[in-house]
Amino acid sequence: MKKIQKQIIFEVLVNLLFFVLFLSFFRYVLFQPGDDQIFIDLRQRFTLGNFLLTYYNTWSGRVINNFLIYIFARHPIVLWQLFMALILTFFGRTIYFYFLNLLDNKVRKKIALIILSYLGVFLFSSAVLIPSVFWFTGSLNYIVSTFFALLAFIPFFRLRQIDETKNLEYWPLFIIPVACTAFACEQVSIGLILITSGSLLLAKIRHHKIPTYLFFLYLLLITLTIVSMSAPGNWLRLQQETQMWFSEHGNMNLLEKITLAFGFALTTIVNQWYYLMGLIWATTAILVLSYSKKWFFRLLAFILFLYAVIAGLRFVTSLTIFAQSNIFHLSDSLFSFFYLLGPEQVSPTAILVYFFWSIGLLLLPITWLLIMRQKQSGLTLCFLYLVSFFLIMAVGFSPTLFASGGRTGFVPNMLLLFILIQLLWINKSSLILIAPTISLILFKMLTLLYRWNSNGFFVDYGLITMRNIFQH
């Protein structure tokens, strides 16, 4: 009994500590010109019902996101700040839940996992983190939607354990997060459909008994997502945004769109996801060295370390002090992606850049399958990795790919964070990277506080650009 009481007290104190910490960050955030101000004005003109109906018919099927925007788009902003600090706290606790099976009796490992779970979002670059967490409109569309998805996936996650497939008495409660996810950001709902599909398929392959209620939740998710995506406003919005942001997009053929989407995905991953990708390359390299000392695996580990170092170089070049001094200008070509089918002739160097980074990205799932082919974790890592790439690639097919900004990388980055945590705990050798990872998190947090204290709060939307865009 005393042990349970101590656990409850510990949980309360931990969550209270992180809530206060997150609130100290959100206290810097202000409403921004543009979308934030537009929603504040619309709220004064419409009742809640009229607002939701009007937006469903003219702009978006994101009923849940629009509901929350209507509730919090008012002065003072403190109501939203309190809500988001609470969401980010529960967000971290939910991530922690997914990795409880990794824990043993060592206190240091438990503390490290708590830090990575609650503060792991600070491993996202500012271009991804700020517009999806610390921007009023973006936060209610991305991190809140992802939180609903994390809750909705819990019953499917139980399929990983054979003895956890019996019916849950409280399973109807999961209808709420499933419905909220379906009527939220489309990228989140599609991502959840893909991951739940993979979970059910894996359970079927492993001959696990799948409870009937999981099929019900799965079909409900798909059905409500279709209803949300079929909203008349989505199609009107697509037409308007195509004309506003990229009118040439409608004239491109399929090959041109695929090439553009692939280039967009690569430039996003290389230039905005360098924190997580660098750590994943480094962790995988350490796992390879611990797996075998043969020359092939030593060479593979060296190549993976090379990509980790180059990702670190991209991180260094992003720092203001180095960006302004132009010290690393010779490395610019390594991080620049030309549209390969544009009007100008593309140099061999530009093609090599595509090839170089494609190899680095492909090496990860290949390596996981090599060293973990007998384990379910290898397939799980590969699947999450492919889903993250698919989700950012899908954004590349949208006419708003150059206007949406880094927030579209939030969901893929969440999947990469799950991959990183899993990799860090797979082998004792990889635990050596926990300290550098936590150091990066602290560096990011201190950097944000310094910038906001010195220059005031501002949103880095993380807009992506590519050279040689085709013009019809």
matplotlib code that plots the C-alpha trace (Angstrom):
import matplotlib.pyplot as plt

x = [0.0, 2.8, 4.6, 1.5, 1.1, 4.7, 4.2, 1.1, 2.9, 5.9, 3.6, 1.8, 5.1, 6.6, 3.6, 3.3, 7.0, 6.7, 3.4, 5.1, 8.1, 5.9, 3.8, 7.0, 7.6, 4.0, 4.0, 6.2, 3.7, 1.5, -1.2, 0.4, -0.8, -2.5, -4.4, -4.5, -6.0, -8.4, -9.8, -10.2, -12.2, -14.3, -15.1, -16.8, -18.9, -20.1, -21.7, -19.9, -22.4, -22.3, -18.5, -18.1, -20.7, -19.3, -15.8, -16.9, -18.6, -16.0, -12.6, -11.9, -13.3, -11.2, -14.2, -12.3, -9.4, -11.9, -13.9, -10.8, -9.7, -13.2, -13.0, -9.5, -9.3, -9.9, -8.0, -6.4, -4.3, -3.6, -6.5, -4.8, -1.4, -2.8, -4.5, -1.4, 0.9, -1.6, -1.7, 2.1, 2.3, -0.2, 1.5, 4.8, 3.1, 1.4, 4.8, 6.2, 3.4, 4.4, 8.0, 7.2, 8.2, 11.8, 12.3, 14.1, 14.9, 17.6, 16.6, 18.9, 17.3, 13.8, 14.8, 16.3, 13.2, 11.0, 13.1, 13.1, 9.3, 8.3, 11.0, 11.6, 9.8, 12.7, 14.7, 12.7, 14.2, 12.6, 11.1, 9.1, 8.7, 7.5, 4.7, 3.3, 3.6, 4.2, 2.0, -1.6, -3.3, -0.6, -0.6, -4.4, -4.0, -0.9, 0.3, -3.3, -4.3, -1.3, -2.1, -5.6, -3.9, -1.6, -4.6, -6.5, -3.7, -3.4, -5.7, -3.9, -0.6, -1.7, -1.6, 2.2, 1.7, 0.0, -1.5, -3.0, -5.4, -8.5, -11.3, -11.1, -14.1, -13.5, -12.8, -15.8, -13.8, -11.4, -14.2, -13.6, -10.0, -10.6, -13.4, -11.3, -8.4, -10.6, -12.0, -8.6, -5.6, -5.7, -2.0, -2.5, -5.6, -4.0, -0.9, -3.0, -4.8, -1.5, 0.0, -3.2, -3.3, 0.2, -0.5, -3.5, -1.6, 1.3, -1.0, -2.7, 0.7, 1.7, -1.6, -2.7, -6.4, -7.7, -10.6, -13.7, -13.7, -10.4, -12.0, -14.9, -12.5, -10.4, -13.5, -14.8, -11.5, -11.5, -15.2, -15.0, -11.8, -13.5, -16.4, -13.9, -11.9, -15.0, -16.0, -17.0, -14.6, -11.6, -12.1, -12.8, -9.8, -7.6, -8.7, -8.2, -4.8, -3.6, -4.3, -2.8, 0.4, 1.3, -0.9, 1.6, 1.0, -2.2, -0.4, 2.3, 2.2, 2.6, 6.3, 6.9, 4.9, 6.6, 10.0, 9.0, 7.6, 10.7, 12.9, 10.7, 10.9, 14.7, 15.2, 12.8, 14.5, 18.1, 17.4, 14.8, 15.1, 18.9, 18.6, 16.7, 18.2, 21.8, 21.0, 19.3, 22.3, 24.7, 22.7, 22.3, 26.1, 26.7, 24.2, 26.1, 29.4, 28.0, 26.4, 29.5, 33.2, 33.4, 34.9, 31.5, 29.7, 32.6, 32.4, 28.6, 29.0, 31.6, 29.2, 26.4, 28.7, 29.6, 26.0, 25.6, 28.5, 27.2, 23.8, 25.7, 27.3, 23.9, 23.0, 26.1, 25.4, 21.9, 23.3, 23.1, 26.7, 28.0, 25.2, 26.1, 29.8, 29.4, 32.3, 30.7, 29.6, 31.4, 29.0, 25.9, 25.8, 25.5, 22.3, 20.7, 18.2, 17.4, 14.2, 15.5, 12.9, 13.1, 13.8, 17.5, 20.0, 20.9, 24.5, 26.0, 26.6, 22.9, 22.1, 24.8, 23.3, 20.0, 21.9, 24.0, 21.1, 18.9, 21.6, 21.9, 18.1, 17.9, 20.8, 18.7, 15.9, 18.3, 20.6, 17.7, 16.6, 20.1, 20.8, 17.3, 15.8, 14.8, 13.0, 9.7, 11.3, 13.3, 10.1, 8.4, 11.2, 11.2, 7.5, 7.4, 10.3, 8.5, 5.3, 7.2, 8.7, 5.4, 3.7, 6.2, 6.3, 2.5, 2.8, 5.0, 2.0, 0.1, 0.0, 0.8, 4.0, 6.0, 3.5, 2.6, 6.0, 7.8, 4.7, 3.9, 7.0, 5.7, 3.9, 6.9, 9.2, 7.1, 7.6, 11.3, 11.4, 9.7, 12.3, 15.2, 13.9, 13.5, 17.0, 18.6, 17.2, 17.7, 21.3, 23.5, 26.1, 23.6, 22.8, 26.1, 24.1, 21.5, 23.6, 24.4, 20.7, 19.5, 22.3, 20.8, 17.4, 18.6, 20.6, 17.4, 15.3, 17.9, 18.3, 14.6, 14.4, 17.4, 15.9, 12.5, 14.0, 16.3, 14.1, 10.6, 8.4, 8.2, 7.2, 9.7, 7.3, 10.1, 9.1, 10.8, 12.2, 13.7, 15.7, 14.8, 11.0, 9.3, 7.2, 4.6]
y = [0.0, 2.4, 1.6, 2.5, 5.7, 6.6, 5.9, 8.2, 11.0, 10.6, 10.7, 13.8, 15.7, 14.8, 16.0, 19.1, 19.9, 19.5, 21.5, 24.5, 24.1, 24.1, 26.9, 29.0, 28.5, 29.2, 32.4, 34.0, 33.1, 35.8, 35.9, 36.4, 38.5, 36.4, 33.2, 33.9, 37.4, 36.1, 33.5, 36.1, 38.3, 35.4, 34.3, 37.6, 37.4, 33.7, 31.5, 28.2, 26.2, 28.6, 28.8, 25.0, 24.6, 27.5, 26.2, 22.6, 23.8, 26.4, 25.6, 22.5, 19.3, 19.6, 20.0, 19.3, 21.7, 24.4, 23.8, 24.3, 27.3, 28.9, 28.2, 29.7, 32.4, 35.2, 37.6, 37.0, 34.2, 32.7, 30.3, 28.7, 28.8, 26.8, 24.4, 23.8, 23.3, 20.7, 19.0, 18.9, 17.4, 14.6, 14.3, 13.4, 11.1, 9.2, 8.8, 7.5, 4.9, 3.4, 2.7, 1.4, -2.1, -0.9, 0.0, -2.1, -1.3, 1.3, 4.8, 6.6, 4.8, 5.7, 9.4, 9.4, 7.9, 10.5, 13.3, 12.0, 11.4, 14.7, 16.9, 14.9, 17.4, 19.8, 17.6, 19.0, 22.0, 25.4, 25.2, 22.2, 22.8, 26.4, 26.4, 23.1, 23.6, 27.3, 28.9, 29.3, 28.1, 25.5, 24.0, 23.3, 21.6, 19.5, 18.6, 18.4, 16.2, 14.0, 13.7, 12.4, 9.9, 8.7, 8.0, 6.3, 3.9, 2.6, -0.4, -1.4, -1.1, -3.9, -6.3, -6.4, -8.6, -11.9, -11.8, -8.4, -9.2, -9.9, -7.5, -4.2, -3.3, 0.4, 0.1, 2.4, 5.3, 5.1, 6.0, 9.6, 10.0, 8.0, 10.4, 13.4, 12.2, 11.5, 15.0, 16.7, 17.3, 15.0, 14.1, 12.8, 10.7, 9.2, 8.4, 6.7, 4.6, 3.4, 2.5, 0.8, -1.1, -2.3, -3.3, -5.4, -7.0, -7.9, -9.4, -11.5, -12.7, -13.7, -15.5, -13.2, -13.2, -9.8, -8.5, -7.5, -4.0, -3.2, -3.9, -1.6, 1.2, 0.7, 0.9, 3.9, 5.7, 5.1, 6.0, 9.3, 10.2, 9.8, 12.0, 14.7, 14.6, 14.7, 18.0, 20.4, 23.0, 20.8, 20.9, 24.6, 25.2, 23.1, 25.2, 28.5, 27.6, 26.2, 29.6, 31.5, 29.5, 27.4, 27.8, 25.9, 22.8, 21.9, 21.8, 19.4, 15.8, 12.8, 12.4, 16.1, 15.9, 12.7, 14.3, 17.5, 15.6, 13.5, 16.6, 18.4, 15.4, 15.2, 18.9, 18.9, 15.9, 17.2, 20.8, 20.5, 17.1, 17.0, 16.7, 13.4, 12.0, 12.6, 10.8, 7.9, 7.5, 7.6, 5.2, 2.7, 2.8, 1.9, -0.9, -2.2, -2.2, -4.1, -6.6, -7.8, -6.9, -8.2, -5.7, -5.4, -4.2, -2.0, -0.3, 0.0, 1.6, 4.1, 5.2, 5.6, 7.7, 9.8, 10.7, 11.5, 13.8, 15.6, 15.9, 17.5, 19.9, 20.9, 21.6, 23.8, 25.7, 26.5, 28.4, 32.1, 32.8, 30.5, 31.3, 35.0, 34.4, 32.1, 29.9, 26.8, 28.2, 25.4, 22.9, 24.7, 22.5, 19.4, 20.7, 22.3, 20.5, 21.6, 20.6, 18.0, 18.6, 22.4, 24.7, 24.9, 22.2, 20.4, 19.9, 16.4, 17.7, 18.4, 14.8, 13.4, 15.3, 13.4, 10.1, 10.8, 11.5, 8.8, 6.2, 7.5, 7.3, 3.8, 2.5, 2.8, 0.3, -2.0, -2.0, -2.6, -5.6, -6.9, -6.7, -7.3, -9.7, -12.1, -9.5, -7.8, -4.5, -4.4, -4.6, -2.1, 0.4, 0.0, 0.4, 3.6, 5.0, 4.3, 5.9, 9.0, 9.3, 8.7, 11.4, 14.1, 12.8, 13.2, 16.8, 17.2, 16.4, 19.3, 22.7, 24.3, 22.4, 25.7, 27.5, 25.0, 25.2, 23.0, 22.1, 19.4, 17.6, 17.3, 14.0, 12.4, 13.8, 12.2, 8.8, 9.4, 10.3, 6.9, 5.2, 7.0, 6.1, 2.4, 2.4, 3.9, 1.1, -1.9, -2.4, -1.3, 0.1, 2.7, 4.1, 6.1, 8.5, 9.3, 12.0, 13.8, 13.6, 15.2, 17.8, 18.7, 19.0, 21.4, 23.4, 23.7, 24.8, 27.4, 28.7, 29.3, 31.1, 33.3, 34.2, 35.0, 37.0, 39.0, 39.5, 38.6, 35.8, 35.1, 32.2, 30.5, 29.0, 26.9, 27.6, 25.3, 26.5, 24.6, 26.0, 25.5, 25.1, 24.3, 27.1, 26.3]
z = [0.0, 0.9, -2.3, -4.3, -2.4, -3.1, -6.8, -6.9, -5.1, -7.4, -10.5, -9.2, -8.4, -11.8, -13.8, -11.7, -12.2, -16.0, -16.1, -14.4, -16.7, -19.9, -18.6, -18.2, -21.9, -23.0, -21.0, -23.8, -26.5, -28.0, -30.6, -34.0, -37.0, -39.7, -38.8, -35.1, -35.5, -38.2, -35.9, -33.0, -35.4, -36.7, -33.2, -32.5, -35.7, -35.4, -32.8, -32.2, -34.3, -37.2, -37.1, -37.2, -40.0, -42.1, -41.8, -42.6, -45.8, -46.9, -45.6, -43.5, -42.0, -38.9, -36.6, -33.4, -34.2, -35.2, -32.0, -29.8, -31.9, -31.3, -27.5, -27.0, -29.7, -27.2, -25.0, -22.6, -24.1, -20.6, -21.0, -24.0, -22.3, -19.3, -21.7, -23.7, -20.7, -19.5, -23.0, -23.3, -19.8, -20.6, -24.0, -22.3, -19.8, -22.7, -24.5, -21.2, -21.0, -24.4, -23.1, -19.6, -20.8, -21.3, -17.6, -15.0, -11.4, -12.2, -11.2, -13.7, -16.6, -15.3, -15.0, -18.4, -20.0, -18.2, -19.5, -23.1, -22.9, -21.6, -23.2, -26.4, -28.5, -27.9, -30.2, -33.0, -34.8, -34.3, -37.8, -36.6, -32.9, -32.8, -35.4, -34.2, -30.4, -29.6, -32.2, -31.2, -34.4, -35.2, -31.8, -31.8, -35.2, -34.7, -31.2, -29.8, -32.8, -32.2, -28.5, -29.4, -31.8, -29.0, -26.8, -29.6, -30.3, -26.8, -27.2, -30.5, -28.7, -26.3, -29.2, -28.8, -25.7, -26.2, -22.7, -23.2, -26.0, -23.8, -23.9, -22.0, -20.0, -20.6, -24.3, -25.3, -23.8, -26.7, -29.1, -27.9, -28.9, -32.1, -33.1, -32.2, -34.3, -37.3, -37.2, -36.6, -38.8, -41.9, -41.6, -38.1, -38.9, -42.0, -39.9, -37.3, -39.9, -41.3, -37.9, -36.7, -40.0, -39.4, -35.9, -36.9, -39.8, -37.5, -34.9, -37.7, -38.9, -35.4, -34.9, -32.0, -31.2, -32.1, -30.0, -31.9, -30.4, -32.1, -35.5, -34.5, -33.4, -36.6, -38.9, -36.9, -37.4, -41.2, -41.6, -39.6, -41.3, -44.7, -43.5, -42.3, -45.5, -47.7, -46.2, -49.0, -47.5, -48.1, -51.9, -52.0, -49.9, -52.2, -55.2, -53.5, -52.1, -55.4, -57.0, -54.1, -53.4, -56.4, -59.5, -61.7, -59.5, -61.3, -64.7, -63.6, -64.8, -62.4, -62.9, -62.2, -59.0, -57.8, -58.4, -56.7, -53.7, -53.3, -53.5, -51.0, -48.6, -48.8, -48.3, -45.3, -43.7, -44.2, -43.3, -40.5, -38.9, -38.3, -34.5, -34.6, -37.8, -36.5, -33.2, -35.0, -37.4, -34.4, -32.3, -35.2, -35.8, -32.2, -32.4, -35.5, -33.7, -30.8, -33.1, -34.9, -35.3, -38.9, -41.5, -43.3, -40.1, -39.2, -42.6, -42.2, -38.8, -40.2, -42.9, -40.4, -38.2, -41.2, -41.8, -38.1, -38.3, -41.4, -39.7, -36.8, -39.3, -40.5, -36.9, -36.5, -39.7, -38.4, -35.4, -35.9, -35.0, -37.8, -40.3, -40.2, -40.4, -43.4, -42.2, -43.6, -46.9, -48.8, -47.3, -48.6, -51.8, -49.6, -48.1, -51.2, -53.4, -56.9, -58.6, -61.1, -63.9, -63.9, -66.8, -66.0, -66.6, -63.3, -62.5, -61.7, -58.2, -57.6, -58.7, -56.4, -53.5, -54.1, -54.3, -51.3, -48.9, -50.4, -49.5, -46.0, -45.5, -47.0, -44.8, -41.6, -42.3, -44.1, -41.0, -38.6, -40.6, -40.7, -36.9, -35.6, -38.2, -35.5, -33.4, -33.8, -32.9, -36.2, -38.2, -36.0, -36.4, -40.2, -40.4, -38.3, -40.3, -43.6, -42.3, -41.3, -44.8, -46.4, -44.4, -45.4, -49.0, -49.1, -48.1, -51.2, -53.4, -52.0, -53.7, -50.3, -49.8, -49.9, -47.7, -44.9, -43.3, -40.8, -38.8, -41.3, -40.0, -36.4, -36.9, -38.7, -36.1, -33.4, -35.1, -35.3, -31.6, -30.8, -33.0, -31.2, -27.7, -28.8, -30.2, -27.1, -25.0, -27.3, -26.3, -23.4, -25.7, -27.1, -23.7, -24.0, -26.2, -23.6, -22.0, -25.3, -26.2, -23.0, -23.4, -26.8, -25.3, -22.6, -25.2, -27.3, -24.3, -23.1, -26.7, -27.0, -23.7, -24.6, -28.0, -26.5, -23.7, -26.0, -29.0, -27.9, -29.1, -32.8, -35.0, -37.3, -39.8, -41.3, -44.9, -47.4, -50.7, -53.7, -56.6, -60.3, -59.7, -63.0, -64.4, -67.1]

ax = plt.figure().add_subplot(projection="3d")
ax.plot(x, y, z, "-o")
ax.set_aspect("equal")
plt.show()
